[in-house]
Amino acid sequence: MSTYRKMLVAIDLTEEAPQVLDKAKAVADAHGAELMLV
């Protein structure tokens, strides 16, 4: 079984950033992972 424990997500301030954050949060929540942003 593969699961994420920590996720590192790099974002910028483009229009797509909020959607990227929403998706990353959903994946992290689904796996109980810690989400780190840079």
N, C-alpha and C positions, 0 to 999 in steps of 0.2 A: 504494500500500500504506500503510495507516494503522497506526501503532504508537505505543505509549506509551513515552516516555523517562523521565518523572517522574510520579509519582502522589501527590497530597496527599489524605489521608483524615482526616476529622474524626470522632472517636469520643467517646463518653461512657462512663460506668461502668455502663450498663444491662446486663441479662442478654444482650442481643443483641450486645454489643460483641465477644466472642470470635469469633462467626460472621462478623461484618463484617470483622474482621482476617484471618481465614482466607481469605475470598473475595478481599479486596484483595491479600493476599500471592500467591494463586494467579494472579491477573491480572497482577500485577507480574512474577512469575517467568516467566510465559508470554511476556511481551514484553521481558524483560530490563530492566525499568524500575526506577528507584530509588523506594522507597516511603518517604514522609514522613508522620508522624502528628502530629496536633494534637488 
